[in-house]
Amino acid sequence: MKRSIAAMLCAFSLLAATRLPSGAEESAAPKTDSDASQTSSKSSSSGPIGRLGGMFSKVPKNVPAFVAGVVVGTPIAFVRMSKREVVSATRELVGETENPLILAPASVLGVPAGIMSGGIYGLAHAIGNAWTNADDNPFSKDSFSLGDMK
């Protein structure tokens, strides 16, 4: 059973690798016939192996950036999202009032609910921020959940 799952995963990864777009960048200058023939021979010779090499060449940079973003960004996102969710949960219970006699009892329910939902949302945002910023701008403040939290 394990071998068949491994074989299916391998087949799917090879299938996905053959469907990746080529990494050749096109210039703004118009192509001549000689440029077109060189480009077509270059893309046919690179094949899926060349595209996989380009994709895997970024792994030594992306993996440490992703791991650092998750490890450092998770507590930051947890605190930031918990604060936002505590205020939101308390406001949903009492409405738009500034009366402390109403806010204090509502915060008894709002604080635990906000911390729980903030922890879940914070973890999701931390992983998402680390994933999206690992390639473009690794080790940035957005990667560590210090930027704008949407």
N, C-alpha and C positions, 0 to 999 in steps of 0.2 A: 504494500500500500504506500509506504513512504517513498519507494523508488518511483512509482508511477506519478506521485505528486511532484517529485523532484524533476522528472522527465517533462511533465506538463509545464512546470514553471520555466524550465530551460527553453522549451519550444516557444512559449509565449514571449519570453524575453528576446529571443532571436527574431521572432516575428515583429515585435515592436521595434527592434533595432533596424530592421530593414525598412521600416516605414518612417524613420526619423528624417526630417528635412536636412538637406546638405548644408554644411557650414560655410560654403563658399560665399563670400561677400561680393556684391556686384558694385562696380563703380558707376558714377554718374555719366561718364563719357560713353558715347555710342560705340558699339562693338563693330569690328570689321569682320570679314569672313575668316581671316586667320585667327582672330581672337575667339570666335565661336568654335572653330575646330579644336583649338587648344583646350577650351573650357569643357567641351564634350568629352574629349579623351581623358582629361583630368578627372572629371566626375565619374566616368565609367571605370577608371582604374582604381579609384579610391573605394568605391563600393560600400557595403555596410560595415566592413571592418574599419575603414578610415573614419567613418562617422562615429563608431563606437569609441575609437581612440580619442577623438576630439571630446566626446562626452566624458570619458573616464579620466582625461587629463586634468579635469577640474576637481576631481575627487580629493586630492591631497589638500586643497585649499578649502573646499566646501564642507567637508566633514568636521574638521576642528572648529570652523566658524559656526556651524549648526549646533554642535555640542556645547560650545561656550555660550551661544545665545540662549539655549534652553536652560543651562545650569545657572547662569547669571540672571537671565530675564524672567525666570519663573517666579522667584520671590518678589521681584519688582512688580511684575504684572499682577501677582496675587494681592499685594497691598493696594495698588492703584485701583484695581477692579473691585476689591472689597469695599473700599471707601465709597466708590461710586454706587455700588449696589446697596450699601447700608442706607445711604441718603435716599436712594430710589425706593427701597422697600418701606422705609418710614413714611415717606411722602405718599406712597400709595395707600397706606393705612389711614392717614389723617387728612389728606388733601393739601391744599395750599394755605395752611394756617401757620402763624408764627407763635401761637399760644404755647408756652412751655408746659402748662398743666395738661395739655393734650399730647404734646410731643414726647414727654418723658415716659408715660405708660406705653405709647406706641413703639418707642425704641426698644422696649423689652422684647418685642417680637421682631422688630426690624433689624436689629443688630445681628442676631444669630442667622436669620434668613439671608441677610446681605453678605455675611462672611462665607456662608456655604456656597451661595451662587457666585460670589466674587472669586472664590477659589476655583470653581469649575471654569468660569469664563476666563480667569487669569491664566490658567494652564493652557487653555485653547489658544488664547492670544499670544502667549509666550512661544508656543510651538509654531504657530503661524508666522509670527514676526521673524523667528530664527530661520524658518524654512524659506520665506520669500526674500530675505536679505542675505542669505548665505552666499549666493552667487554674485549679486550685483554690488553690494557694499557690505562685505563681511566685517565684523567687529566694529560696527557703527552703533550710534545710540539707538537707532531704530531696531537693530538686531537684538539689543539688550532690553527692549521694551521701555526705553526712556523717551521715545518720540511721541507722536500723537497716537493715542489709543482710540480706535474707532469703534 
